Amino acid sequence: GKFDSRCKVTQASCDSHSMQPTIDCRDCVIECPPSKIEVGDIIGFIPFQECPLKKGYDYYLHRVIAIKNDVDGLYYLTRGDNNYDYNYAQMKFDGDDCKIRPYHIKWEVAGVIYR
């Protein structure tokens, strides 16, 4: 399972509403160490410096929408649940996708406590 003694409950820290209605800034999330990440999981990650997502935020909470491989290995494409009009998975940097690698992932969200 996703729950173990290393999981913790924290308040979602957000400057946007990209994960609404699933997660609001007042809600708390149960953060667990990443295990087997699947499409549909919500992950907390720190994008690499050159990624267009990197806009001064400490981390992002987004849903995994695709899992792919390239010559450098496994990567994830993500999007906020409220980002219907602008698909983060399509953002490009130097002609490449904004690829979230396993080492960018700090936790996965195992649950939400709504306020």
C-alpha positions, 0 to 999 in steps of 0.5 A: 500500500501507499501508507506507511510510518513515513507518511505525514499530513501537511496543509496544501501550500499553493499559489494557484488553483491548478488542482481544484476541485480535487485539492484546495489551498485550505485542504490537507494532504497525506504525503507518502514516499513515492512508490509505484507511480501510476497514471492518475496519481497525484505527486509532489515534485520539484521540476528541474531548473530549466523546466517552464514550470519552475516559476519560483514555487518550491514544489508542485502538486499535479496529477500524472497524465502519462508515463513514458520512456526515452533514452534517459529512462522513465519520465512523467507528464503531469497536469493540474486537474483545473488546467483544462485550457492549458496542458502542462504536458505540452510545454516545451523547453528547447524542443523537449517536453517538460519531463518529470523524472523519478528523482524530481518526485518528493512524495505522492498524495495518498489522501486528502483531508478536506476543510 
